[in-house]
Amino acid sequence: MVIWAQGKIWQVNIATREALEIPFEADVQQSIARAPRFQHPVHQEEFEAKMIRYPVTTPDGKWLVFNAVGQLWKKQLPNGKPQRLTTDEGWFELMPDISPDGKWVVYTTWQDTTLGAIRKVPLRGGKSLQLSHQKGYYYSPRFSPDGTLIVYRRGSGNAQLGFAHGLNPGIYWMTEAGGEGNLIIDDYAEPYFNRAGDRIYLFYDSYPEKTLKSVTLEGNDPRTHFTSKYATEIAVSPDEQWVAFQELFNVYITPYPKTGGSLDLSSGNKAIPLQRVTRDAGNYLRWSSDSQKLHWVIGPEFFTRELARTFDFVDNATDSIPPPDTTGILVDLFVPADIPSGKLALTGARLITMKGDAVIEDGVIVTDRDRILAIGPRSAVRIPADAKQIDLSGKTIMPGIVDVHAHVWHFSNPIPPQQNWPYYANLAYGVTTTHDPSTTTEVSFSQAELVKAGKMVGPRIYSTGTVLYGAEGDFKAVVNNLDDARSHLRRMKAVGAFSVKSYNQPRRNQRQQVMQAARELQMHVYPEGGSFFFHNLSMILDGHTGIEHNIPVTPVYDDVIRLWGASQTGYTMTLVVSYGGPSGEYYWYQHSDVFNKQRLLNFTPRPIIDARSRRRTMMPDEEYVHPGHARDAKQLTEAGVKVNIGSHGQLQGLAAHWEIWMLAQGGFTPLEAIRCATYNGAHYLGMEQELGSLESGKLADLIVMANNPLENIRNTESIVYVMKNGRLYDAETMNEAGNHPRQRLPFYWELPRSSDAFVWKPGVGFGEGGCSCGRH
């Protein structure tokens, strides 16, 4: 009998069971496309706000009000300079609506300790007035057509904001002067008034069917007006003659037929006139007051489409219907980046520089604002007289960790916490840069801008946004040709992405079209093979920037190692979640008391830690597959492949160290494992010129450890201080130290008399973050 095993061909004697290797060689020629790798700048003195949200215009069309970087802004159209709408400080401002007379803006606010409210402010600006009387979680306030009432949604909280004061969620109305809310229906939906003001439209973005319904102000007489398989927004015009909807990212307008029944909305509908009005995508649909124009945004551009330019049968229609606009009005909002002032001198520590293999004993690092001014042995570095000195003798410093596959709870939470505990947990464990390869676009990029501006504390936040999903779903990215691929990458680049995730695109030519579009637009592509080994290999051949998640087989042999080594494709295994066997995460629950780690408990709600770590899966160590995958990665490293770490958000912050330790279990030296977590990750993101190593001129991201990880890799966890962008934090408390001492505020579970210490109400409680596939 002739069989294949262990990467070889064997002749097996059936009688004696003796196996004899059959030597062979095969000449194979493969073409490997060059992987797109571009440099992406990190340092910015100021940045353009690209995540513009909740745009609404005044009835006369002269002013635009919107949310960006945590506040409300107004801009005189078309070319005015954006300016703050309110003079308030201390909370985030979201979800504005403008009164029919154009004089008032109603909106929601969020503050971590006082929670949410509904407020209003004159359009001219100034101090606001609070309308709501109860603490809570408020969403989507909208004026009635006559301006006397406001409808809104009250939520029940979540694991990032807390759950206290979250009882009795539902749709409510109040008078425009404020007061107690009047419950309409205890359901989850996005509400707005009908033309007469006597009914409330309710959009349910649910599975498997989306619906637009309406009820009376008493919650009676429910009617279904529209259904859709894919629509993620449905906006009825104020005169109820038109309806706009977003389907698979693009926006369509169709007349609103009064049939007495429900109508299915679809871009393929041929029963009534329908026009696509976006080239690539459109978010936050709002009609003008006269129902003649539809507005939306994509990134920093505000778009308008007139009915007269959309349908040839309306009054004042143009002679020919133009294609969708490719550019809109630039919002043109620039915000100063958060950069600390002053100089710091960190003296006496061992410096693991990641500049080659250089390790400096008794070293000095001098930082100036957000950069490393000087680094070297104590004898070679002059400390400026105006630098604050911190003696770190006996300690070890390494660069900040770059976690390139970090799911940092960026899914579907429109209200950002001021202190986002997943961000704090990561930063407390030395993760100074994250890249999230599967998120809700609006959440991740808006919060990334809050961190840039210093309005949230956290690692640098980078993301692919919503994945380019090839399987069925209301967010799938249909790629049938190169133009489709270009469109998807343009819409992601518009909101600030430098990368996309090609995920479950079933055909190789679809994935190749995404790659071609990425080369043209200078973007990175991080794919996932979905546990299909040959998908992974074809992705290497087609020149993807990297492979996300481990290939599902181990060991691999010389053919794979030589092929991958000849490419420029990186590798992020995420050993904490493993294809082909038990996830490495469970090894650490089995071998350590994670639920007793005080630093983790300082920055993570206890129920989340307990739920994952107390009732442990127990199995023999040989059942775990991650050491084998790590051994393969060691061979790939020796062949020239850059291996990175990705914590997958399994436990925020700590899981990044598990990744490092698991590499060491596969044979990486401590220095090699640290390189995977620092320089290699920066290189993978195209940021190695500014991040990933301790060098003069680079950004000041570093970790100070009490013990030496070169002696024991588990010492990476012994963190005393973390510096990100020149700001120094005490790792145990996350109070800022250095030149700008500042105490952090309590998290919601630390507040006095908080019901979140123990959640008792059935159906209300802590959920767990995870990836969008639902498997992890």
matplotlib code that plots the C-alpha trace (Angstrom):
import matplotlib.pyplot as plt

x = [0.0, 1.2, 0.1, 0.8, 1.7, 3.9, 4.6, 6.1, 5.1, 5.4, 5.3, 3.6, 4.0, 0.5, 1.7, 4.5, 3.2, 6.6, 6.7, 9.4, 9.8, 9.7, 12.0, 10.8, 11.3, 8.9, 9.7, 6.8, 6.6, 4.2, 3.5, 3.1, 1.7, 3.4, 1.4, 0.2, 2.1, 2.0, 3.2, 0.4, 1.2, 0.6, 1.6, -0.8, -0.9, -4.5, -6.7, -9.8, -12.9, -14.1, -16.8, -19.6, -22.8, -26.5, -26.6, -29.8, -30.6, -32.7, -36.0, -34.6, -31.7, -29.1, -27.5, -26.2, -26.1, -24.1, -22.2, -18.4, -15.7, -18.2, -19.9, -22.6, -21.5, -23.2, -22.0, -23.6, -24.1, -22.3, -18.9, -19.2, -16.6, -17.9, -18.4, -19.5, -23.3, -23.2, -20.9, -21.5, -18.7, -18.6, -20.6, -20.9, -23.6, -25.4, -28.4, -29.7, -33.0, -34.1, -37.6, -39.9, -39.5, -35.7, -35.1, -34.2, -32.0, -33.0, -30.4, -29.1, -26.2, -24.0, -21.9, -20.5, -21.5, -24.8, -25.8, -27.9, -30.4, -32.4, -31.5, -32.2, -30.3, -31.1, -29.7, -27.8, -25.9, -25.1, -26.1, -28.6, -31.7, -32.4, -35.7, -35.7, -36.2, -34.9, -31.4, -31.1, -30.0, -31.7, -31.7, -33.1, -35.2, -37.4, -39.8, -43.4, -44.4, -45.9, -42.9, -45.0, -43.9, -40.7, -40.6, -37.5, -36.3, -35.2, -32.7, -31.8, -28.0, -25.2, -21.9, -20.0, -22.3, -23.8, -27.4, -28.5, -31.5, -32.3, -35.7, -38.8, -37.1, -39.3, -40.6, -41.8, -43.0, -42.8, -43.7, -41.1, -40.8, -39.7, -41.1, -42.0, -42.0, -45.2, -44.7, -46.0, -44.7, -42.2, -40.2, -36.8, -37.1, -36.0, -39.0, -40.2, -43.6, -45.9, -47.1, -50.2, -48.3, -50.8, -48.7, -45.2, -43.2, -41.0, -38.1, -37.2, -33.7, -34.2, -33.6, -34.7, -36.9, -36.7, -40.0, -41.3, -44.5, -46.5, -48.7, -50.7, -49.3, -51.0, -49.3, -52.5, -53.5, -50.2, -49.7, -46.9, -46.0, -42.7, -40.7, -37.3, -34.7, -31.6, -32.7, -30.8, -32.5, -36.0, -36.8, -40.3, -40.4, -42.3, -45.1, -45.3, -45.0, -41.5, -39.4, -35.6, -33.8, -30.3, -29.7, -26.3, -24.7, -26.2, -29.3, -32.4, -35.5, -39.0, -42.5, -44.6, -47.7, -50.8, -51.9, -53.4, -51.0, -47.2, -44.7, -41.4, -38.5, -35.7, -33.3, -34.6, -38.2, -39.6, -43.3, -42.8, -40.1, -36.9, -33.5, -30.2, -28.8, -25.3, -22.2, -20.7, -22.7, -24.8, -25.5, -27.9, -30.7, -32.7, -35.2, -35.5, -38.5, -40.2, -39.6, -37.8, -34.3, -32.7, -29.5, -26.9, -23.2, -20.3, -17.2, -16.5, -18.8, -22.4, -24.6, -27.9, -30.1, -33.1, -36.1, -36.0, -32.6, -33.8, -37.2, -38.3, -42.0, -41.8, -42.3, -39.2, -37.4, -34.1, -34.0, -31.9, -31.3, -27.6, -25.7, -25.1, -22.7, -19.2, -18.4, -20.4, -20.0, -16.9, -17.7, -14.1, -13.8, -10.3, -9.6, -6.3, -4.7, -4.0, -0.2, 1.2, 3.6, 6.9, 9.8, 10.3, 13.6, 13.2, 16.5, 18.3, 16.1, 17.1, 15.9, 14.7, 14.8, 13.6, 16.2, 17.7, 18.6, 20.0, 19.4, 20.8, 21.6, 21.3, 19.7, 17.9, 15.0, 14.1, 10.7, 9.6, 5.9, 4.9, 8.3, 11.5, 14.0, 17.0, 17.8, 21.0, 23.2, 23.2, 26.7, 25.8, 22.5, 22.3, 19.2, 17.7, 17.5, 13.7, 12.9, 11.2, 13.2, 11.8, 14.2, 13.4, 16.5, 16.1, 13.2, 12.9, 11.4, 10.1, 8.0, 4.3, 2.4, 0.8, -2.2, -3.2, -6.3, -8.0, -11.8, -12.2, -16.0, -16.7, -20.0, -23.3, -23.0, -24.0, -23.4, -19.7, -18.7, -16.4, -14.2, -14.3, -13.2, -12.0, -9.6, -8.4, -7.8, -5.7, -3.7, -3.1, -1.6, 0.7, -1.3, -0.7, -1.9, -4.8, -6.2, -9.7, -10.4, -14.2, -16.2, -19.3, -17.8, -19.5, -18.6, -14.9, -14.0, -15.9, -14.3, -10.9, -11.3, -12.3, -9.0, -7.0, -8.6, -7.9, -11.6, -11.2, -8.2, -7.1, -4.7, -4.5, -7.6, -7.4, -9.9, -11.1, -14.7, -17.4, -15.9, -16.3, -18.6, -19.1, -21.8, -25.5, -26.5, -27.7, -24.1, -22.7, -20.3, -21.4, -18.3, -19.0, -16.4, -13.5, -15.8, -17.7, -14.5, -13.4, -16.7, -16.4, -12.9, -13.7, -16.5, -14.2, -11.4, -13.8, -14.4, -10.7, -9.9, -6.4, -7.4, -10.2, -11.0, -11.9, -14.1, -15.8, -15.7, -16.3, -14.6, -10.9, -11.6, -13.6, -10.7, -8.4, -10.6, -10.5, -6.7, -6.5, -8.7, -6.5, -3.4, -5.0, -6.3, -3.2, -4.9, -4.1, -6.2, -6.3, -8.4, -9.7, -9.7, -12.5, -10.6, -10.1, -6.4, -6.5, -8.2, -5.2, -2.7, -4.4, -4.5, -0.8, -0.4, -2.7, -0.6, -2.8, -1.1, -1.5, -3.5, -5.8, -6.3, -4.2, -4.1, -6.1, -3.4, -0.3, 2.4, 3.2, 6.0, 8.6, 6.3, 4.2, 7.2, 9.1, 6.0, 5.0, 8.6, 8.9, 5.9, 5.5, 2.3, 2.3, 0.7, -1.5, -2.4, -4.7, -3.7, -6.2, -8.8, -7.5, -8.8, -8.2, -8.5, -9.2, -8.6, -5.5, -7.5, -8.8, -5.2, -4.7, -8.0, -6.9, -3.4, -4.0, -6.6, -7.6, -10.5, -8.0, -5.9, -6.4, -5.3, -7.8, -10.5, -9.6, -10.7, -13.2, -16.6, -16.3, -19.2, -17.5, -14.2, -16.0, -18.2, -15.2, -12.7, -14.2, -15.9, -12.9, -12.6, -10.0, -8.1, -4.7, -2.1, -1.4, -5.0, -4.1, -3.1, -1.6, 2.0, 2.1, 0.8, 3.4, 6.2, 5.0, 5.2, 8.7, 9.7, 7.9, 9.8, 13.1, 11.9, 11.3, 7.6, 6.7, 4.5, 2.3, 0.1, -3.7, -5.7, -9.1, -10.7, -11.0, -10.0, -9.1, -5.4, -4.4, -5.0, -2.2, 0.2, -1.2, -0.4, 3.2, 3.6, 2.1, 4.7, 7.4, 5.7, 6.3, 10.1, 10.3, 13.0, 11.7, 13.3, 11.6, 8.2, 8.5, 9.4, 6.2, 4.2, 5.9, 7.9, 6.3, 2.8, 3.9, 5.3, 2.1, 0.1, 2.6, 3.6, 7.1, 8.7, 6.9, 6.1, 7.3, 10.8, 12.5, 14.4, 15.1, 12.5, 9.8, 6.6, 6.9, 5.0, 6.5, 6.0, 7.9, 8.0, 9.2, 10.8, 12.9, 10.9, 14.1, 14.7, 11.1, 8.6, 5.7, 7.3, 5.7, 2.7, 4.7, 3.8, 4.4, 3.9, 2.6, 3.4, 1.3, 2.0, 4.2, 1.5, 2.6, 0.1, 0.3, -0.6, -2.4, -4.8, -4.5, -4.1, -1.9, 1.5, 4.5, 4.1, 0.3, -0.9, -4.7, -6.9, -9.3, -13.0, -14.8, -16.2, -20.0, -19.6, -17.4, -20.1, -21.7, -25.0, -24.7, -27.0, -24.4, -22.5, -25.0, -27.5, -30.7, -33.5, -34.2, -33.3, -31.1, -27.4, -23.9, -23.4, -20.0, -18.1, -17.2, -16.5, -19.2, -19.1, -20.8, -18.3, -15.9]
y = [0.0, 3.5, 6.4, 10.0, 11.0, 13.6, 15.4, 12.3, 9.3, 5.9, 2.3, 0.2, -3.6, -4.7, -7.9, -6.5, -2.9, -1.6, 1.8, 2.7, 6.3, 6.7, 9.6, 12.1, 15.6, 17.8, 21.0, 23.4, 27.0, 29.4, 33.0, 35.2, 38.6, 41.4, 42.2, 45.8, 47.5, 51.3, 53.6, 55.1, 58.2, 58.1, 61.4, 64.3, 67.8, 68.0, 65.7, 65.8, 64.5, 61.8, 60.2, 62.7, 61.4, 62.3, 65.2, 67.3, 70.5, 73.5, 73.9, 76.7, 74.5, 77.1, 75.2, 71.7, 70.3, 67.1, 65.1, 64.6, 63.9, 63.8, 67.1, 68.8, 71.2, 73.5, 74.6, 77.2, 75.6, 75.3, 76.7, 77.8, 76.8, 74.3, 75.7, 74.2, 74.4, 74.5, 75.9, 72.9, 70.7, 67.4, 65.1, 63.8, 65.2, 63.0, 62.4, 66.0, 67.0, 70.5, 72.0, 72.8, 76.5, 76.1, 77.7, 74.7, 71.6, 68.6, 65.9, 63.3, 63.5, 60.9, 61.3, 58.2, 59.1, 61.0, 58.9, 60.1, 62.9, 64.7, 68.3, 71.2, 74.3, 77.3, 77.0, 80.2, 78.2, 78.7, 76.8, 74.0, 73.1, 69.6, 68.1, 64.6, 64.1, 60.6, 59.3, 56.7, 55.7, 58.0, 57.7, 59.4, 62.3, 63.7, 66.7, 66.3, 68.2, 71.1, 71.1, 70.6, 67.0, 64.9, 61.2, 59.2, 55.8, 54.8, 51.9, 49.4, 49.9, 47.6, 46.2, 49.3, 51.9, 49.9, 48.9, 51.1, 53.2, 51.0, 49.7, 50.2, 50.6, 51.5, 54.3, 57.5, 61.0, 64.2, 67.8, 70.1, 71.8, 68.5, 66.5, 63.0, 60.6, 58.9, 55.3, 54.5, 50.9, 48.8, 47.8, 48.5, 50.6, 53.9, 56.3, 59.4, 61.1, 60.7, 63.7, 64.4, 63.9, 61.4, 58.2, 57.1, 55.3, 52.5, 51.0, 47.5, 46.5, 42.8, 39.4, 37.9, 40.8, 44.5, 46.4, 49.9, 50.0, 52.7, 53.0, 55.7, 57.8, 55.3, 52.4, 51.1, 50.2, 48.8, 48.9, 47.5, 49.8, 48.3, 45.1, 44.4, 41.7, 44.0, 47.6, 49.0, 52.4, 53.4, 57.1, 58.3, 61.9, 64.5, 64.7, 60.9, 60.8, 59.2, 56.7, 56.3, 53.3, 52.0, 48.5, 46.8, 50.3, 52.1, 54.4, 54.3, 56.5, 55.2, 56.7, 55.8, 54.0, 54.1, 50.5, 49.9, 47.1, 46.6, 47.0, 45.1, 47.4, 46.1, 47.5, 44.8, 46.1, 46.7, 47.3, 51.1, 53.6, 53.3, 55.1, 54.5, 57.9, 56.9, 55.8, 53.9, 54.3, 56.7, 56.9, 58.7, 59.5, 62.6, 64.4, 68.2, 69.8, 70.3, 66.6, 67.6, 66.6, 63.6, 64.2, 61.8, 61.6, 59.3, 60.1, 63.9, 64.7, 65.8, 64.8, 66.1, 64.6, 66.5, 64.6, 66.8, 65.2, 61.7, 61.1, 62.5, 62.6, 65.1, 68.8, 70.8, 67.6, 68.0, 67.1, 64.0, 62.1, 62.5, 59.6, 59.6, 62.4, 61.3, 64.2, 66.1, 69.2, 68.8, 69.3, 70.5, 70.0, 69.8, 69.0, 69.3, 66.0, 65.2, 65.7, 66.3, 69.1, 68.8, 66.4, 63.2, 61.3, 57.6, 56.5, 53.4, 50.7, 47.9, 48.9, 46.2, 48.5, 46.2, 48.0, 44.8, 42.7, 45.7, 45.6, 48.5, 48.0, 51.1, 53.1, 56.4, 57.4, 61.1, 62.0, 65.4, 65.8, 62.6, 61.6, 59.9, 62.7, 60.6, 57.0, 55.1, 54.2, 56.6, 57.7, 58.6, 60.6, 64.2, 64.8, 68.3, 70.5, 71.0, 67.2, 65.5, 62.5, 59.2, 56.6, 53.1, 51.3, 47.5, 47.7, 46.8, 48.8, 47.5, 49.1, 49.3, 46.2, 46.4, 44.1, 43.8, 41.6, 43.2, 43.1, 46.0, 45.9, 48.0, 46.4, 48.3, 50.7, 54.2, 55.9, 56.0, 55.8, 58.6, 56.0, 52.8, 50.0, 47.7, 50.6, 51.0, 47.3, 47.1, 50.2, 48.9, 45.8, 47.7, 47.5, 51.0, 50.3, 48.2, 47.2, 45.7, 43.6, 43.3, 46.1, 48.3, 51.1, 54.0, 52.9, 52.1, 55.2, 57.7, 56.4, 56.4, 60.1, 60.6, 58.9, 61.0, 64.2, 63.2, 62.9, 59.2, 57.4, 54.4, 52.8, 54.0, 52.6, 51.4, 49.3, 47.7, 48.8, 46.4, 43.4, 42.9, 40.0, 37.4, 35.3, 36.1, 38.9, 42.5, 43.8, 41.6, 43.2, 42.1, 41.8, 40.7, 42.8, 45.2, 48.2, 46.7, 46.1, 49.7, 51.0, 49.1, 50.2, 53.8, 53.9, 52.5, 54.9, 57.8, 57.2, 56.8, 53.2, 52.2, 48.5, 46.2, 42.6, 40.3, 37.8, 34.8, 36.0, 32.6, 32.9, 33.5, 36.1, 38.1, 38.2, 39.1, 42.0, 43.3, 43.1, 45.0, 47.8, 47.9, 48.4, 51.3, 52.9, 52.2, 50.1, 46.9, 43.7, 41.4, 38.3, 35.3, 31.9, 30.6, 27.5, 26.6, 25.7, 26.2, 29.5, 30.6, 29.4, 31.1, 34.3, 34.1, 33.5, 36.5, 38.8, 39.6, 41.8, 39.1, 36.0, 36.5, 33.4, 30.3, 28.0, 25.0, 22.3, 21.5, 20.6, 22.3, 21.1, 22.6, 23.4, 25.7, 27.2, 28.0, 29.3, 31.6, 32.7, 33.8, 36.2, 39.5, 38.2, 38.4, 36.1, 36.8, 33.5, 34.6, 31.5, 32.4, 31.2, 28.3, 26.6, 22.8, 22.3, 23.8, 27.6, 28.6, 30.9, 27.9, 26.7, 29.9, 29.5, 25.9, 26.8, 30.1, 31.7, 34.5, 35.5, 36.6, 38.9, 42.3, 44.4, 42.7, 43.2, 46.9, 47.5, 44.7, 44.0, 41.1, 39.1, 39.0, 37.7, 35.1, 33.9, 33.1, 31.9, 30.3, 27.1, 25.9, 23.4, 20.8, 18.6, 17.1, 19.6, 17.5, 18.2, 21.9, 22.6, 26.1, 24.9, 23.1, 26.2, 28.3, 25.8, 26.2, 30.0, 29.7, 28.0, 30.6, 33.3, 31.7, 31.6, 35.4, 35.6, 38.4, 36.9, 39.2, 38.8, 39.2, 38.8, 38.6, 40.5, 37.3, 39.1, 42.7, 43.4, 40.1, 38.0, 40.0, 38.6, 35.1, 35.4, 36.3, 33.4, 30.9, 31.9, 31.1, 27.7, 27.1, 27.8, 31.6, 33.1, 35.9, 38.5, 37.0, 36.8, 40.4, 41.4, 39.7, 41.8, 45.1, 45.8, 43.2, 44.5, 48.0, 46.8, 44.8, 48.1, 50.1, 52.2, 50.9, 54.3, 55.7, 52.7, 49.3, 50.1, 52.4, 54.8, 58.5, 60.3, 57.6, 58.0, 57.5, 54.2, 51.9, 49.6, 49.6, 46.2, 45.3, 42.1, 41.1, 39.3, 38.1, 35.9, 34.7, 35.7, 35.6, 38.8, 40.8, 41.0, 42.7, 46.2, 49.2, 52.1, 52.4, 55.3, 56.0, 59.0, 60.5, 60.3, 58.2, 56.1, 54.1, 50.6, 49.5, 52.5, 54.1, 57.5, 59.7, 60.4, 62.2, 65.8, 65.8, 64.0, 63.2, 60.7, 58.6, 58.7, 55.6, 53.1, 52.4, 49.4, 51.4, 54.1, 54.2, 52.5, 51.1, 48.2, 47.0, 45.3, 42.5, 42.4, 40.6, 41.4, 38.5, 39.6, 42.4, 41.8, 41.5, 40.3, 39.2, 40.8, 38.6, 38.6, 38.9, 35.2, 34.2, 31.4, 33.0]
z = [0.0, -0.8, 1.4, 2.2, 5.7, 7.5, 4.3, 2.6, 0.5, 2.1, 1.0, 3.7, 4.0, 4.9, 6.5, 8.6, 8.8, 8.1, 6.4, 4.0, 2.7, -1.1, -1.9, -4.5, -5.7, -7.6, -9.5, -8.9, -10.1, -8.3, -9.0, -5.9, -6.2, -4.2, -1.0, -0.7, 2.0, 2.4, 5.1, 7.2, 9.3, 13.0, 14.4, 13.7, 15.2, 14.1, 12.1, 9.9, 11.5, 9.0, 11.1, 10.7, 12.2, 12.6, 10.1, 10.0, 8.2, 9.2, 7.5, 5.3, 4.3, 5.4, 8.4, 8.9, 12.5, 13.1, 15.7, 15.5, 18.0, 20.9, 20.3, 18.2, 15.5, 13.1, 9.7, 7.4, 4.0, 1.7, 2.8, 6.4, 9.0, 11.5, 15.1, 18.4, 18.8, 22.7, 25.3, 27.6, 28.8, 30.7, 28.5, 25.0, 22.7, 20.1, 17.8, 17.1, 15.5, 14.6, 15.5, 12.6, 13.2, 13.0, 16.4, 18.6, 18.5, 20.6, 21.3, 23.7, 26.1, 27.9, 31.1, 32.8, 36.3, 35.8, 32.7, 29.8, 29.3, 26.6, 26.2, 23.8, 22.8, 20.6, 17.1, 17.7, 20.4, 24.0, 27.2, 26.9, 28.8, 30.2, 29.2, 30.7, 34.4, 34.8, 34.4, 31.7, 28.2, 25.6, 21.8, 18.7, 19.9, 17.1, 17.0, 15.9, 12.7, 14.8, 17.2, 20.4, 21.1, 21.1, 20.6, 21.7, 22.7, 26.2, 26.4, 29.1, 29.2, 28.2, 29.6, 28.5, 29.9, 32.8, 33.5, 36.5, 35.7, 32.7, 33.7, 31.5, 28.1, 25.2, 22.9, 24.7, 24.0, 26.0, 25.4, 23.8, 27.2, 28.8, 31.7, 32.4, 29.5, 28.3, 27.2, 23.7, 23.4, 25.3, 22.3, 20.6, 17.4, 15.9, 16.1, 14.2, 13.7, 10.7, 8.7, 10.9, 14.1, 15.5, 14.8, 15.3, 12.6, 14.1, 12.2, 13.4, 12.1, 13.0, 11.6, 9.2, 8.1, 8.7, 9.0, 9.2, 11.3, 12.9, 16.1, 17.7, 20.5, 22.9, 21.2, 19.5, 16.0, 14.8, 11.0, 8.8, 6.0, 4.6, 4.9, 3.6, 3.7, 3.5, 4.4, 7.3, 7.2, 6.0, 5.9, 4.9, 3.6, 5.7, 3.1, 3.0, -0.8, -0.9, 0.9, 1.0, 2.2, 2.5, 1.2, 1.2, 1.8, -1.1, -0.9, -3.1, -3.4, -4.5, -4.3, -1.3, -2.7, -0.5, -1.0, 2.4, 3.0, 3.3, 0.5, 0.2, -0.3, -2.5, -5.0, -7.4, -7.2, -10.7, -9.7, -9.0, -10.0, -8.1, -8.4, -6.7, -5.6, -4.1, -5.9, -3.0, 0.2, 2.3, 6.0, 8.3, 5.8, 6.4, 4.2, 3.8, 5.3, 1.9, 1.0, -2.2, -1.2, 0.5, 2.6, 3.8, 4.7, 3.9, 5.8, 5.9, 2.9, 3.1, 0.1, -1.2, -4.0, -5.3, -6.5, -9.7, -10.5, -9.7, -11.5, -14.8, -13.9, -11.0, -11.3, -12.5, -13.5, -15.3, -19.0, -18.2, -15.0, -13.9, -12.3, -8.5, -7.3, -6.7, -4.3, -1.7, 0.4, 2.6, 6.2, 6.7, 10.5, 11.8, 15.5, 17.5, 18.4, 22.0, 22.6, 26.1, 26.9, 28.7, 28.9, 30.9, 31.6, 32.5, 34.0, 35.1, 33.4, 31.1, 27.6, 25.2, 22.1, 19.3, 17.2, 16.0, 19.1, 21.0, 24.8, 26.8, 30.5, 32.8, 30.0, 29.7, 27.6, 27.3, 25.8, 24.6, 24.1, 22.2, 20.9, 22.1, 22.1, 23.1, 24.1, 25.1, 28.0, 30.9, 30.1, 26.5, 27.1, 28.2, 30.3, 29.7, 32.7, 32.2, 32.1, 35.0, 36.0, 37.1, 38.5, 37.2, 38.3, 38.3, 35.9, 32.2, 29.4, 26.1, 23.3, 23.7, 22.4, 19.0, 18.9, 15.3, 15.8, 18.8, 19.0, 21.5, 21.9, 18.8, 17.9, 17.7, 20.6, 19.4, 22.8, 23.6, 27.3, 28.4, 30.1, 28.0, 30.2, 27.4, 26.3, 29.9, 30.3, 27.2, 28.0, 31.6, 30.1, 27.8, 24.6, 23.1, 19.5, 18.4, 15.0, 15.0, 11.9, 12.3, 13.8, 13.5, 11.3, 12.9, 16.4, 15.9, 13.8, 15.9, 19.1, 17.3, 16.8, 20.4, 21.5, 19.0, 20.4, 24.0, 24.9, 25.6, 27.2, 25.3, 22.9, 19.3, 17.6, 14.0, 12.3, 9.0, 10.0, 9.0, 7.1, 3.4, 4.0, 1.3, 2.9, 3.3, 5.5, 5.5, 5.6, 2.9, 0.4, -3.1, -5.3, -8.8, -10.6, -10.1, -9.9, -7.1, -5.2, -5.8, -4.5, -1.2, -0.6, -1.5, 1.1, 3.8, 3.0, 3.2, 6.9, 7.7, 7.1, 5.7, 5.7, 4.9, 5.9, 3.0, 4.8, 3.3, -0.2, -1.7, -5.1, -5.7, -8.4, -6.0, -3.5, -6.3, -7.3, -3.7, -3.9, -7.1, -5.7, -2.6, -4.7, -6.5, -3.3, -1.3, 1.3, 3.2, 3.0, 6.0, 5.0, 7.0, 5.4, 7.6, 8.5, 4.9, 4.4, 0.6, 0.9, 3.1, 0.5, -2.4, -0.3, 0.0, -3.7, -4.4, -2.2, 0.7, 3.4, 5.9, 7.1, 10.1, 12.4, 12.3, 9.3, 10.4, 10.1, 12.0, 11.4, 8.1, 5.8, 3.6, 0.7, 2.8, 4.6, 1.4, -0.3, 2.5, 3.1, -0.5, -0.1, 1.8, 3.5, 7.3, 9.8, 12.8, 14.4, 17.3, 19.3, 21.9, 19.4, 17.4, 14.3, 14.4, 18.2, 21.6, 21.8, 23.6, 25.9, 27.8, 28.6, 30.7, 32.5, 33.3, 34.4, 36.3, 38.5, 36.1, 38.3, 41.0, 38.8, 40.5, 37.6, 35.3, 37.9, 38.2, 34.6, 33.8, 35.4, 37.6, 36.1, 32.7, 34.2, 36.4, 33.5, 31.4, 33.9, 37.0, 35.6, 33.7, 30.9, 32.0, 29.5, 29.1, 27.8, 24.7, 23.6, 23.0, 19.4, 19.9, 20.7, 17.4, 15.5, 17.4, 16.3, 12.7, 13.2, 14.5, 11.3, 9.2, 11.1, 10.2, 6.6, 6.7, 7.5, 10.0, 12.7, 14.8, 17.9, 18.0, 21.2, 19.5, 22.5, 24.5, 27.7, 27.1, 27.7, 29.4, 26.2, 24.4, 27.0, 26.5, 22.8, 23.6, 26.1, 23.6, 21.1, 23.6, 24.1, 20.4, 20.6, 20.2, 22.3, 24.7, 22.4, 19.3, 21.0, 22.1, 18.6, 17.3, 19.8, 19.0, 15.8, 13.7, 14.5, 13.6, 10.3, 9.6, 9.9, 7.9, 10.9, 11.8, 11.0, 14.0, 16.3, 17.3, 18.7, 21.1, 18.9, 18.9, 16.8, 17.2, 19.1, 22.9, 23.4, 26.0, 28.9, 32.2, 33.9, 37.4, 36.2, 33.2, 30.4, 28.8, 31.8, 32.0, 29.3, 31.8, 33.3, 30.5, 32.9, 35.7, 34.3, 36.5, 34.1, 30.5, 28.2, 25.2, 22.9, 25.6, 28.4, 31.4, 33.3, 36.5, 35.3, 38.5, 38.7, 35.2, 36.9, 34.7, 36.2, 34.7, 33.9, 34.0, 37.1, 36.8, 38.5, 36.4, 37.3, 38.7, 36.3, 36.5, 38.7, 41.2, 41.7, 45.2, 45.5, 42.0, 41.1, 38.7, 41.4, 41.0, 38.2, 39.3, 36.9, 34.4, 30.9, 32.0, 32.7, 31.5, 28.0, 26.7, 23.8, 21.0, 17.3, 14.7, 13.6, 16.9, 17.4, 19.8]

ax = plt.figure().add_subplot(projection="3d")
ax.plot(x, y, z, "-o")
ax.set_aspect("equal")
plt.show()
